[in-house]
Amino acid sequence: MRIGLDVMGGDRAPDATIRGAILAHKTIKQYGEIVLIGDEQIIRDKLEEFEVSPDDFVIVHAEQTIHMGENPTKAYKLKTKSSINVGFQLLKEGEIQAFSSAGNSGAMLVGSMYSVKPVKGITRPATAAIFPRQDGGNNIILDVGTNVDVKPEHLFQFAILGNLYAHYVFHIERPRVGLLNIGEEKEKGNFVTKSAYPLLENSKTFNFVGNVEGRELLRDHADVIVCDGFTGNVVLKQTEAFFRILTKRGLSDDYLSRFNYENYGGTPVLGVNAAVMLGHGISNDVAIKNMILHACEVHKADLPSRIENSILKNFHNE
């Protein structure tokens, strides 16, 4: 297994990305390799600075970088020799089995759509976030920003994506799927949620448990919670901000520490034909390490084929 890493991506690159790769290498060296993609001279200089042999990694040169503030589509098309472009080319050709970056997430999404492409039948790939529950478990919420405007059928597909992600990556036997809404009653909500409810309720593919209100996000009510990307992103950013406030005030315990983004590293783009991981722009070395390790788990779960089979089942057998 080869996991590609965009060394130039992220606010703390290349130091944090290379240090994170070094940490991850210690875990996966028995069964996989890490491919460092970026300016080769910078990579070699940093490895020497950190007293690590370049032989521990595969290094692929990329002379350009897509920066955070650039227009994703324009930059991806024009900077064909960027670390993100080179990474997706390697992924498309099968030279790497997963590609991770804490860089320009928009460019990563563009690359996912134009390079490895969505799984057949998926109209809107989605990204998820992990919310720690009070009981020690985790809730998976999607979408969290990729699709700000959705139709009912998109929420139905998000449920399929989240269900498979929860089952095959987090090993939840029969994930409970809920719909984020303003009330528990099926008649509540806007046009999209009210129209999506019967689609979710009538599916035999996943275990739909009804509407989930905002106060249930951190409770043991559902394992997978679906919503449009606008709502999901607001919820995610508000939670991150609240965690930062508590941290600055010196308030912490074992539960609150689980909200630290470092623990999760990154999130996959669900619904495309390869393991593509998006990391937080401010990722440090620990977050990069965990993003790489999670990429291994997502690849081993073989989600694309499972997603395609589930889509075919829903649209042809139900």
C-alpha positions in Angstrom: 0.0 0.0 0.0 1.3 3.4 -0.9 -0.2 6.6 0.7 0.5 9.9 -1.1 1.0 13.1 0.9 0.9 16.6 -0.4 4.0 17.9 1.4 3.4 21.5 0.4 -0.2 21.7 1.6 -1.3 23.4 4.8 -0.4 26.5 6.8 2.4 24.7 8.6 3.9 23.0 5.6 6.5 21.6 4.9 7.7 21.2 8.5 4.4 19.8 9.9 3.7 17.6 6.9 7.1 16.0 6.9 7.2 15.5 10.6 3.7 14.0 10.4 4.9 11.6 7.7 7.9 10.6 9.9 5.5 9.8 12.7 3.2 7.8 10.5 6.0 5.9 8.9 6.8 4.3 12.3 3.3 2.8 12.3 2.8 1.7 8.7 6.3 0.8 7.6 5.5 -2.9 8.0 2.7 -2.9 5.5 3.0 0.3 3.4 5.0 3.2 2.1 4.4 7.0 2.2 5.0 8.9 -1.0 6.1 12.5 -0.3 4.9 14.8 -3.1 6.3 18.3 -3.5 9.6 20.2 -4.1 12.2 17.4 -3.9 15.0 19.6 -2.7 12.9 21.0 0.1 11.8 17.5 1.1 15.4 16.2 1.2 16.6 19.2 3.1 13.9 18.8 5.7 14.5 15.1 6.1 18.2 15.8 6.6 17.3 18.5 9.2 15.1 16.1 11.1 17.9 13.4 10.8 15.7 11.0 8.9 16.9 8.9 5.8 15.2 9.7 2.5 15.2 6.0 1.9 12.3 5.7 4.4 10.1 7.4 1.8 9.3 7.6 -1.9 9.8 11.1 -3.1 8.0 12.5 -6.1 9.0 16.0 -7.3 6.3 18.6 -8.0 7.5 22.1 -8.8 4.3 24.0 -8.2 2.1 24.6 -5.2 -1.6 25.5 -5.1 -1.9 28.0 -2.2 -4.8 28.4 0.2 -6.1 31.6 -1.3 -6.2 30.6 -4.9 -9.3 29.8 -6.9 -9.6 26.0 -6.7 -10.8 25.3 -10.2 -8.6 27.8 -11.9 -5.5 26.8 -10.0 -6.0 23.1 -10.6 -6.4 23.6 -14.3 -3.4 26.0 -14.7 -0.9 24.5 -12.2 -0.6 21.1 -13.8 2.7 20.5 -12.1 1.4 21.3 -8.6 1.7 18.8 -5.7 -2.1 18.3 -5.8 -2.2 17.7 -9.5 0.8 15.3 -9.4 -0.8 13.5 -6.4 -4.1 12.9 -8.3 -2.2 11.7 -11.4 -0.4 9.1 -9.3 -3.7 8.1 -7.7 -5.4 7.8 -11.1 -2.6 5.7 -12.4 -2.6 3.4 -9.4 0.9 4.4 -8.3 -0.6 5.4 -4.9 -3.7 4.0 -3.3 -4.7 7.0 -1.3 -3.9 10.8 -1.4 -3.9 13.1 1.5 -3.5 16.9 1.8 -4.1 19.7 4.3 -3.8 22.2 1.5 -6.4 23.9 -0.6 -9.5 21.7 0.0 -11.4 23.2 -2.9 -8.6 22.1 -5.3 -8.7 18.6 -3.7 -12.4 18.4 -4.4 -11.9 19.5 -7.9 -9.2 16.9 -8.4 -11.5 14.3 -6.9 -14.2 15.1 -9.4 -12.0 15.5 -12.5 -9.3 12.9 -11.9 -10.6 9.8 -10.0 -14.2 10.9 -10.5 -17.3 10.0 -8.5 -18.5 6.5 -8.0 -21.1 5.5 -10.6 -24.5 6.6 -9.5 -23.2 9.2 -7.0 -24.2 12.7 -8.0 -22.7 14.6 -5.1 -19.7 13.3 -3.2 -19.7 14.5 0.4 -17.3 15.1 3.3 -18.0 14.1 6.9 -16.9 15.2 10.4 -16.6 13.2 13.5 -18.3 14.5 16.7 -17.4 12.8 20.0 -20.4 11.6 22.0 -20.7 11.8 25.7 -20.9 8.0 26.1 -17.4 7.6 24.5 -18.6 6.8 21.0 -18.6 9.0 17.9 -21.2 10.5 15.6 -20.5 11.0 11.9 -22.1 14.1 10.3 -22.3 14.7 6.6 -22.2 16.8 4.6 -20.0 19.5 6.2 -19.4 21.9 3.4 -19.0 20.3 0.0 -22.7 20.7 -1.0 -24.3 23.8 0.4 -27.5 23.4 -1.6 -29.0 19.9 -1.9 -32.0 18.1 -3.1 -33.8 15.3 -1.2 -32.1 12.6 -3.2 -28.7 14.0 -2.3 -29.5 13.6 1.4 -30.5 10.0 0.6 -27.1 9.4 -1.0 -25.4 11.0 2.0 -27.1 8.4 4.2 -25.8 5.6 2.1 -22.2 7.1 2.2 -22.3 7.7 5.9 -23.8 4.3 6.6 -21.0 2.5 4.7 -18.3 4.7 6.2 -19.6 4.0 9.8 -19.8 0.3 9.2 -16.6 -0.5 7.3 -14.2 2.1 8.7 -15.6 2.6 12.3 -16.9 -1.0 12.5 -20.4 -0.2 13.7 -22.4 -3.3 13.1 -25.7 -1.6 12.2 -25.3 2.2 12.1 -28.3 4.3 13.0 -29.0 7.0 10.4 -30.7 10.2 11.4 -31.8 13.4 9.5 -30.8 16.7 11.1 -33.9 18.7 11.6 -35.7 21.3 13.7 -38.0 18.8 15.3 -38.4 15.0 15.8 -41.8 14.8 14.0 -41.6 13.8 10.4 -43.7 16.7 9.3 -41.1 19.2 10.6 -38.5 21.0 8.6 -38.1 22.8 5.2 -39.1 21.4 1.8 -35.9 19.5 1.4 -35.9 17.7 4.7 -39.6 16.9 4.6 -39.2 15.5 1.1 -36.1 13.5 2.1 -37.8 11.9 5.1 -39.9 9.3 3.2 -36.9 8.4 1.0 -34.8 7.6 4.1 -37.7 6.0 5.9 -38.5 3.6 3.1 -34.9 2.4 2.4 -34.0 -1.1 3.4 -30.3 -0.5 3.0 -29.7 1.4 6.2 -31.3 1.7 9.6 -33.1 5.1 9.6 -34.1 6.3 13.1 -35.9 9.6 12.1 -35.2 13.2 12.7 -32.4 14.4 14.9 -32.5 17.8 16.6 -29.4 19.8 17.3 -29.3 19.0 21.0 -28.9 15.3 20.0 -25.7 15.8 18.0 -23.4 14.8 20.9 -25.7 12.1 22.3 -26.3 8.4 21.6 -29.3 9.0 19.3 -27.8 8.2 15.9 -24.4 7.1 14.5 -24.8 8.9 11.2 -26.5 12.3 10.9 -27.1 13.7 7.4 -27.7 17.3 6.5 -26.9 19.8 3.7 -23.3 21.2 3.6 -24.3 24.7 4.6 -25.9 23.5 7.9 -23.2 20.9 8.5 -20.4 23.5 8.1 -22.0 26.0 10.4 -22.4 23.3 13.1 -18.8 22.1 12.6 -17.3 25.6 12.8 -19.4 26.5 15.8 -18.2 23.4 17.6 -14.6 24.1 16.8 -14.9 27.7 18.0 -16.5 26.5 21.3 -13.7 24.1 21.9 -11.1 26.9 21.3 -12.9 29.1 23.8 -12.9 26.4 26.5 -9.3 25.7 25.8 -8.3 29.3 26.1 -10.2 29.5 29.4 -8.2 26.6 30.8 -11.2 24.3 30.8 -10.5 20.7 29.8 -11.2 17.1 30.6 -11.0 13.7 28.8 -14.3 14.3 27.0 -13.5 17.9 25.8 -10.0 16.8 24.6 -11.7 14.5 22.1 -12.9 17.6 20.2 -9.3 18.4 19.2 -9.0 18.1 15.4 -5.6 16.5 15.8 -7.3 13.3 16.9 -9.0 12.7 13.6 -6.4 14.2 11.2 -8.6 14.4 8.2 -11.8 13.3 6.5 -12.3 11.3 3.3 -14.2 12.6 0.3 -16.9 10.0 0.3 -18.3 8.9 -3.0 -15.3 9.1 -5.3 -13.3 6.2 -6.8 -10.3 6.3 -4.4 -9.3 7.3 -0.9 -8.9 11.0 -0.9 -8.3 12.7 2.5 -8.8 16.3 3.4 -6.9 17.7 6.4 -7.4 20.9 8.4 -5.4 23.8 7.0 -3.8 24.4 10.4 -2.8 20.7 10.8 0.3 20.0 12.9 2.5 16.9 12.8 0.1 14.8 14.9 -2.9 15.7 12.7 -0.9 14.9 9.6 0.1 11.5 11.1 -3.5 10.7 11.9 -4.7 11.8 8.5 -2.2 9.3 6.8 -3.3 6.5 9.1 -7.0 7.2 8.5 -6.2 7.1 4.7 -4.9 3.6 5.2 -8.1 2.5 6.9 -10.4 4.1 4.3 -8.4 2.4 1.5 -8.6 -1.0 3.2 -12.3 -0.6 3.6 -12.7 -0.5 -0.2 -15.6 2.0 0.0 -15.9 2.8 -3.7 -17.0 -0.7 -4.7 -19.3 -1.0 -1.7 -20.9 2.4 -2.4 -21.5 1.5 -6.1 -23.1 -1.8 -5.1 -25.3 -0.1 -2.6 -26.4 2.6 -5.1 -27.3 -0.2 -7.6 -29.3 -2.0 -5.0 -31.3 1.1 -4.0 -32.1 2.1 -7.5 -32.8 -1.3 -9.0 -34.1 -3.5 -6.3 -36.1 -1.2 -4.0 
